[in-house]
Every structure is written in structure tokens, then in C-alpha cells.
Amino acid sequence: MEVESASMGAMLEQPQQISSQPPPPPPPRPAAPVVSSQDEQNPASQQAPVPGTPDQAQQQSQQAAFIRPPRPAPSYRVVNAIIEKKEDGPGPRCGHTLTSVAAVGEQGTAGYIGPRLILFGGATALEGNSAAAPTPPPAGNAGIRLAGATADVHCFDIISNKWSRLNAVGEPPSPRAAHAATAVGSMVVIQGGIGPAGVSSEDLHVLDLTQARPRWHRVVVQGPGPGPRYGHVMALVGQRFLLCIGGNDGKRPLADVWALDTAAKPYEWRRLEPEGDGPPPCMYATASARSDGLLLLCGGRDASSVPIANAFGLAKHRDGRWEWAIAPGVSPSPRYQHAAVFVNARLHVSGGALGGGRMVEDGSSVAVLDTAAGVWCDRKSIVSSPRTGRYSADAAGGDASSELTRRCRHAAAAVGDLIFLYGGLRGGVLLDDLLVAEDLAAAETTPAALQAAAIAATAAPNASVPAAKPATDGQGKPAPSSDGSVVMEEPVAGPVNGDMTMDISSENAVADHRTSKGVESLVEASAAEAEAISATMAKVAALRQANGEVGSPERDGGADASTSGASPVTKGAKRESSTMNHTPQTGVRLYHRAVVVAAESGGNLGGMVRQLSIDQFENEGRRVSYGTPESANAARKLLDRTTSEIGVQKKVINYLLKPRGWKPPVRRQFFLDVNEILELCEKAERVFQRENTVLQVRAPVKIFGDLHGQFGDLMRLFDEYGSPSTAGDITYIDYLFLGDYVDRGQHSLETISLLLALKIDYPRNVHLIRGNHEAADINALFGFRIECIERMGEREGIWTWQRINQLFNWLPLAALIEDKIICMHGGIGRSINHVEQIENLQRPISMDSGSVILMDLLWSDPTENDSVEGLRPNARGPGLVTFGPDRVMEFCKNNNLQLIVRAHECVMDGFERFAQGHLITLFSATNYCGTANNAGAILVLGRDLVVVPKLIHPLPPAVTSPESSPEHQLEDTWMHELNVQRPPTPTRGRPHPAGNERSVAAWI
């Protein structure tokens, strides 16, 4: 790809210098161990080695006592690095890159090489001046022009505190500055830039550091690519995708996004078209990727040469879509030609220019975007409004630590919790100092500290307690995720001389960390279920009679209900939504096609995915409140997905969240003991206690129906349509479960344990509401109690069953999505006319509390079809009703809603419409109770409020018969017998057989 050639000086213009009295030039650099020239200019600054000394630890401990989280930006100090020979030091320069490279080999062995910083390229002089004694141009000059572009490579060893020059073999890149670089394992990838001949080529050059002798390679990439450019950014996202964004092609600033999949060969650039609000065309921005795959692009200069203040998050959805979002918080200052790097969940930003010869200085020269708390911080406090500060051209001012970071065109990298800066330009003077700061917030993962951070960030009172997830293992190496998503394999030998290809996949990166990664039975009567319901309803009736409550048998809600169409009598006449300022632009609509995973057959487990029109089905008829400012909180949904403290929930997630690899345990003994389950319940209960009875949820969100202990179906749904982990899609979409987690299936303990663990780890993103089987009177009869005893022993099993049922009384009862969709387990029955009636239910609440609203909410069903209106008796039991489409339309009109999503009934296609599409029944367990042969489904609601059903079909029967598999026979026997004795409610739409004396209605 050809572009018009441009000179280096013409393209890398520096803003006009307006100071007429520049600072004196630095003294000549000595050849032996170096004292930084920056220190000689600033005697007040503190010289310090790399953090880690006892004195420094004591000083940091004393400072930490007076700082409340989220911590302000750290202060930088000069590193007194060792330079044995003059050529080993990088010397004064700007426009270079500094890249952190993980250690190679095993620590303690002869071949071990510790973490390093790799500095490449840059400009070593200003046009018309020498590098040794740079003199700033006089005031009024059009700008600073860079010269002396180089392609040399320097290495700073973190452990030995020593600079050295690397003489790599192979085909090096041409001399250049304003290029982009990133690390792929123990390799550094270079692209673009500008040199003496103009804009550099678009080739990818790789410096392979996995071998004893570093080697340059040129990567062969097929097809069109980003083209020559400079002032752009490049980062490795999710340990896989190499992204190239923005910059200038020699003609204009750009806003395009290109991706190269390092795991797919042959390598090929692909231009992305991300959704959402992305950055404008700009150059001289910075970008850094968080460990969970979120990339943040910060600052830059737009096409009008105006500096940009915002940061933008870019992330990839499980379905392949990429999406931009504006980052939260208020940036202290716009800037460009700055540096930025992630340490855990905190993006450290330093220096930068403002244009017109002005530099970002004072406390704003260093800033941190804390993505766990959703706020920007400078060196003093949380930033609530842009800092005006003092912006002079050259004059030093403020304290010494602020002066250290008053620079532009420098480079930054992070190793563990340490942030390093090198070089840059200040007032026409090229800098040669290495600075370091330590992020004291990296280890702050306690709930108390993070809750304080959330409060300081003006989060909601019910906000979750996030924590930063470490990005490294403490030795500068990428830490593998708990589910094995980042796999580091043995390094392979580089190509021999003459080879022009290079493997840059993550599998070829570094070797130190490995991770092992018949419907007939359904129409029979459910006599036992009717008995349980009758007993519960009898308790309700007794309590209501004792309280003197008298109601109409048709539509009486007792003390909890109001007459149809009238507002309930509550303290607030109108339900106030926490998101009243956010109004989606479009109405809710069901997508015209559903995503289906075809039933596997013939031993092929890779079910084909296809889309079918909804009309083809035979049996089927954003997010935490966007408060103020909208832009900040809207992006929180994308940016604040971090996990909580390490505890039993981590053990559960690591053991159970295996969407592709989970298999039923051979031994039925549950892997948690009773004390661990009690701890899990305590933590989850505290989260539920902070939540409202009716949750406020933002799109996008995935909605799950009944699971009933069919843990294998839950894993299949996670595998096919994304799982709630940082390696999955929890970063971009919420999860909402509509109850009935236990009973009927073989693995109720696994199901409820994993969902509770996910709720603890992602309290803002995983939402659980209550089903009718989340009640002791019910799950004592339909399998959960038996499973607890059978798998944990009688004593511990009873304790476990009782404690989990206590927790169930705290579960929220409904969820509102975007104030347009209400989700519940059962339905609106005869008593529920307004959402406020549900909101007014006080938790903890049990089934025998006497609330008809609770019984309707958890037990009622729609009528047989749209032609059956009004209220009808429900075959499930006495006192329960079915409600017609007129009730649905009336409820939606009363509450300004467009859709009801409920579960509670098995439907053959996994989902089924009712009331002209204003109600959808959702069921996620396949082949319910082993006899229904139904599909399972989830609903995926996008930001545009389009509802997409996604289905899985039942798996074929196991090849191994129960007779030949004792373990399988043991596992199935007790639950199979229970389901025969107590058949489930018939699948919706299947008629009750005439003459069957045990059909529910006749038997009752």
C-alpha cells in the first residue's frame, strides 16, 4: 500500500514553544554509573532505586495509613540505573517505545532471564541540534522537528537495575519514531512510525527474545492491512488479538480499527467496525489492555489539533462483535503525546502536551483511571471536574515530583506493580531519565477498601464490591486465568537465517506457566405437588383469616393488592425508578429469528449452529443505573467487571465453571463440605440483603429460565452462547436467572452453588430471582433435600438444605429491565396489578407468609392460549389461577411495560409467546425430567432492546447403558424413582389425557 511520502520533521511537529527563557541544558552524560540529568536539574527530587528497600516500604506504609481508597495517582522517582558502557544507555530521546517483556525460563535455573523493559527506536536529536546539547528553539518557532531517528534496542533488567544494548541478529526494522509496539509473550512486535524517508512501511517486525540471542523477524501478513501510519496505538487484547488503532497516514488523522488474530494462520489483518461510541479520528493517543481483555484508548489529538480528554473502552463480545464505550469518570486534563499503562484495574497516565507549546503539569501530569471504582484520580484526590492548573510552556514549577512527569513523547511500561517511564521531551530538551512508581492499590482487594472506593466514586448504595484482578503473577509474567483461557506453551526455536516468517501466536510466547485446562409420563397427575401446594395454600388461608383479611376469590390481593387499574395505596403514589433519566430510544421487539444448536448425533459433539425463523417452530405459538453523568455511568457497565475477594466462591467457580469440560462426577460425594457451603451462603446472603425486591437491570442481558438441577444444560448454554467469566462475556453482558434452580435434576447442588458463587464474584452483573422451588416445603418433596442427604450425609445434608433455604427467603422476586420489561418466575395471577405491589413485599419472606401476591408471583400461569381470557382455576392446585391475555395487556398498560418474561412452565421449543407476544415463557432445561424431549432456551436482549431466542436441543441417549455403568446407575436411580412417584407438571400445550383419574384437576 503506497502513501505520499512525507518528511519526519513535517509530520512530527511539536506545538509551538512560547517561553522566551528556556531552562538550561542538562550537563553531559557520564559513561560510568549514571546520575540522571533530571536529578541535576531538580535537586529537590528524590533519587531512589527500584522500590523494594525496607526504608521505602516503611515510607509507603506510613503514607498508606493516611490514604483512603481509591488511591490517588502515585509519585515517581528517578531510578539510578547502572550503565557500564556509554553505548549501553539509551541516552536522551523521545518518540520511542518501552515494552515490558515477561521472564524466560524457570527462576533459579541457569537459563533464567528475569523481566525486562525493551526500548526501541525514537528520535535522539532535534533538527538543527545535537543530542548531547539540545537547545530549544526560540519563542515563536513553528515547532520542534525531530531528527536522529534510530533502530537500536536497549534492555533494562529489572532485577539487576542495569541498562544494556541488544545487538539482535536478523532483519531489523528501519530507523523510526512515533511507531507502536506491544509484547506477545517474550516477543516485541513493532509496527509503523516515521523515519528519515517518511512514513514507515506497514510491516510487522518481531524481536524474538525467547532465545539466547535476540533475533529480528518480519511477519508475513496476507491481504490489505492498516497501511503505513505513525502516531497510532497497538496492543494485544485477550492474549490473542493484535489491535492497531488510529494514527496518521501522512495525510490526516485516522479512526479505523484493525485486528490480527495471532492464533489463526496464515496471519491476516481484518478491519473492524465496532459498535458504540468510539473515539474521533486522532493521533498521539495511548492504548493499554487490561488483563481481562478490555482495551482502553486514552487522549489523543483530533483532526483540528485539539487534545482529547476522554478515554474509550473497546472489547470483544463472544459472538464476535466489538464495541466501544466511553470510560467513566472525569479526566483531569485533555492530553496527547502522553503515556499510559495498566496495572491490574488501574490505568496509569503520565505527562502529555496540550498544544500551543503547553504541557500538562501540576498534579494533573500524573493521573489514574481506576476502572474498579469508575473514577479518575490525580495525585491529590478523585477528580470531579477538569483541573484548570497552570499551563506554561517551559517554566518549571510546583513540587519536584510534578516536575519529573512534566513531559511528552515519552514511553511507559509496567512490570508487576511497578510503572516505569523513560525519556521524552520537555521545553525543547530531550530527557534521558528512567522514572519508577509503585501502585500501592494493586494489593488492595479487601471488600472494605473496595466498598470505600465505590462510595468515593459516588456509586449507588447497593453497589457491589469489586476488586482489581492481578494482571501478572508478581514476576512480570502474564497470569493465566482460572479457566485456562491463556495457555503458555514451551517456546519454539526461531526460524533459521533467511526465513521471513515468524510465529507470533500466544502458544509460542513463553513457557513458565501452564494450565490444564415420552411426553406420556408428563401428562400424568402430579398428586404430591398438589398436596404440597394445598398445604401451603392452607397455611396462607389460615394466616389471612387470622388477620381478618377477606378478599374476592377472583381478583383479591388482600392487603397487598389494589383494584384493577388503580394505583396501589403506598407511601409513594408513583414508582420511582433509579434510572428515570435513562429512556431507551426504541421499543422492545422480538427478533424474527432464533439461534439454534442442532441436536448432536452420530457421536459428533460439535452441534451445528443455525438460525431459524420463529414461525418455523412447531410448538411455539443496559445495566447498573445510568445515573449522572450519563456518559460515565453508561460505560461502567463495560468497565467495572472485576471480582471480589478470594474465598470459597473462587473454589466453586474454578471447580465447576467448565462449559466445555464439565462431566458429572463419578463419585456422588459433593466437593464442598458443610462449612464451605455455610460460608458461601453467608456471603451471598449479604449481597441479596443489599438488593431491592425488584431489581433494576440494564441491557444487554441474557435471561435464563428454569434449570432444575440440570447442570449439564447450564454448561452447554454457557459453552454455546458465552459464559460469565472474564474469559467469556461477563465484561459486556449481564446474566439474569428466573428461579427454579433446584429439584428434579441430578445436580441441584452444583447448580445453586455455582450461581451463588457467580453472584458473589459479579454482584452487579449476575442477577438471581426466586422461583417456586426455592422454598423448603417444595424442595423437601421434589429432590433437593434428598440430594443434600444422599451426597453429604444425613447430618451435614440437613444443615446444608436448611441453610440454603434460609438464603432463598432473601432472593429478589422480580427484575425490571430498562423499565420496559419485567421478569418474574410465575406470573401476575389475580392479585398483581402494579409493580409497586411486588416492591412492597418485605424480605426475608417464606411461602407461608400469607401473601397472595407472593403465591401469584411464583405459581400462576398464563391460560391455555390467547382465546382464553380472564382468570381460570390452575391445575397445579387449589387457590392458584391462570391469567388470560387481557390481564397481561392490562398489567403492561398500568405499568408502562412492553413485555413480561416468565419461566415456570416447560415449553417444547424452550420459549413460547402469549398475549400477542407481550409475554414470553422461557425454559432452559432440556428433556425435562428425562421424558419431555423439549429444547432449552435463553433470551438475549441487546442494547437496542431486540430479544433473540437462543436454543439448545436435548443430547442423544448415552452410549453406555445403565446396566453396564454402575456409577451411572447409582446416580440415576434415586431421582428417577422420585420423578416417577411425583411426575412434573405437564409440558405447556400438552393436553391432560381424558379419563386419567390422577390428572391434576380431577384428582384435586
Salt bridges, closest charged atoms under 4 A:
GLU13 OE2 - ARG301 NH2 2.73
GLU84 OE2 - LYS162 NZ 2.93
ASP152 OD1 - ARG93 NH1 3.06
ASP152 OD2 - HIS154 NE2 3.38
ASP249 OD2 - ARG252 NH1 3.62
ASP256 OD2 - ARG229 NH2 2.80
ASP261 OD2 - ARG240 NH2 2.70
GLU273 OE2 - ARG271 NE 3.81
GLU275 OE1 - ARG321 NH1 2.76
ASP292 OD2 - ARG290 NH2 2.67
ASP319 OD2 - ARG321 NE 2.89
GLU323 OE1 - HIS317 NE2 2.63
GLU323 OE2 - ARG622 NH2 3.19
GLU323 OE2 - ARG943 NH1 2.33
GLU361 OE1 - ARG390 NH1 3.14
ASP362 OD1 - ARG390 NH2 2.73
ASP370 OD2 - ARG346 NH1 3.43
ASP378 OD2 - ARG387 NE 2.58
ASP399 OD2 - ARG379 NH1 3.63
GLU403 OE1 - ARG406 NE 3.16
GLU403 OE2 - ARG426 NE 3.81
ASP432 OD2 - ARG29 NH1 2.57
ASP433 OD2 - ARG407 NH2 2.79
ASP439 OD1 - ARG346 NE 3.02
ASP439 OD2 - HIS348 NE2 3.15
GLU444 OE2 - ARG71 NE 2.24
ASP473 OD2 - HIS513 NE2 2.40
GLU490 OE2 - ARG514 NH2 2.62
ASP503 OD2 - LYS265 NZ 2.63
ASP512 OD2 - LYS477 NZ 3.62
GLU529 OE2 - ARG876 NH1 3.76
GLU549 OE1 - ARG544 NH1 2.89
ASP556 OD2 - ARG544 NH2 3.12
GLU600 OE1 - ARG716 NH2 3.87
ASP615 OD1 - ARG913 NH2 3.88
GLU620 OE1 - ARG913 NH2 2.96
ASP640 OD1 - ARG623 NH2 3.54
ASP640 OD2 - ARG636 NE 3.47
ASP640 OD1 - ARG641 NE 3.48
ASP640 OD2 - ARG764 NH1 2.74
GLU676 OE2 - LYS651 NZ 2.74
GLU679 OE2 - LYS683 NZ 3.45
GLU682 OE2 - ARG803 NH2 3.11
GLU685 OE1 - ARG803 NH1 3.04
GLU691 OE2 - LYS759 NZ 2.42
ASP706 OD2 - HIS708 NE2 3.22
ASP706 OD1 - HIS825 ND1 3.81
ASP713 OD1 - ARG716 NH1 3.60
ASP719 OD1 - ARG660 NH2 2.92
ASP729 OD2 - LYS702 NZ 2.71
ASP734 OD1 - ARG623 NH1 2.01
ASP734 OD1 - LYS637 NZ 3.82
ASP734 OD1 - ARG641 NH2 3.35
ASP734 OD2 - HIS767 NE2 2.94
ASP740 OD2 - HIS708 NE2 3.13
ASP740 OD2 - HIS825 NE2 3.22
ASP743 OD2 - HIS773 ND1 2.56
GLU750 OE2 - ARG791 NH2 2.63
ASP761 OD2 - LYS650 NZ 3.02
ASP777 OD2 - LYS539 NZ 3.45
GLU787 OE2 - ARG791 NH1 3.00
GLU790 OE1 - ARG668 NE 3.60
GLU818 OE1 - HIS582 NE2 3.02
GLU818 OE1 - ARG698 NH1 2.66
ASP861 OD2 - ARG876 NE 2.64
ASP861 OD1 - ARG902 NH2 2.68
ASP861 OD1 - HIS904 NE2 3.78
GLU890 OE1 - ARG555 NH1 3.26
GLU890 OE1 - ARG887 NH1 3.30
GLU905 OE1 - ARG902 NH1 2.74
GLU905 OE1 - ARG988 NH1 3.11
GLU912 OE2 - ARG988 NE 3.06
GLU971 OE2 - HIS747 NE2 3.48
ASP972 OD2 - HIS968 NE2 2.74
